[in-house]
Amino acid sequence: MPKFLEEKLKREYGSSSKIPYKIMNRLGAMRGNKETAKGRAMAKKHRRDTRGRR
């Protein structure tokens, strides 16, 4: 799953909330508890775009 997205959503909605997972499912990044190809592509693009910015 796109870890960056999960962390961002958990900061916004709380760490014990189910909402981050519901949002990722709605966006197509996950299907149930499985990461989709779209989710892998999102994570890959995020890694590429943020490389060296930390």
VMD Tcl script that draws the C-alpha trace (Angstrom):
set ca {
  {0.00 0.00 0.00}
  {1.19 3.54 -0.56}
  {2.78 4.15 2.84}
  {3.09 7.90 2.28}
  {-0.65 8.15 1.66}
  {-1.52 5.98 4.65}
  {0.65 8.09 6.97}
  {-0.80 11.35 5.66}
  {-4.38 10.15 6.07}
  {-3.72 8.74 9.55}
  {-2.31 12.10 10.65}
  {-5.46 13.78 9.38}
  {-8.10 11.31 10.64}
  {-6.38 9.63 13.59}
  {-4.31 6.49 13.86}
  {-7.15 4.21 14.96}
  {-9.66 5.41 12.37}
  {-10.93 3.24 9.50}
  {-11.38 6.26 7.24}
  {-7.83 6.26 5.72}
  {-8.39 2.73 4.38}
  {-11.83 3.62 3.06}
  {-10.33 6.60 1.22}
  {-7.52 4.50 -0.27}
  {-10.10 1.93 -1.43}
  {-12.21 4.68 -3.01}
  {-9.16 6.17 -4.78}
  {-8.27 2.75 -6.17}
  {-4.95 2.48 -4.36}
  {-6.17 -0.60 -2.50}
  {-8.79 -3.27 -3.02}
  {-9.76 -4.54 0.41}
  {-6.44 -5.19 2.11}
  {-4.49 -5.68 -1.15}
  {-2.53 -2.99 -2.95}
  {-3.54 -2.45 -6.57}
  {-1.37 -1.65 -9.57}
  {-2.57 1.95 -9.26}
  {-1.39 2.02 -5.64}
  {2.03 0.68 -6.59}
  {2.28 3.30 -9.33}
  {1.35 6.04 -6.84}
  {4.05 4.88 -4.43}
  {6.64 4.66 -7.21}
  {5.83 8.17 -8.44}
  {5.99 9.52 -4.87}
  {9.44 7.95 -4.33}
  {10.66 9.40 -7.63}
  {9.29 12.88 -6.93}
  {10.55 13.16 -3.35}
  {13.98 11.61 -3.77}
  {16.59 13.75 -2.00}
  {14.10 16.14 -0.38}
  {14.38 14.82 3.16}
}
mol new
graphics top color blue
foreach p $ca { graphics top sphere $p radius 0.5 }
foreach p [lrange $ca 0 end-1] q [lrange $ca 1 end] { graphics top cylinder $p $q radius 0.2 }
display resetview
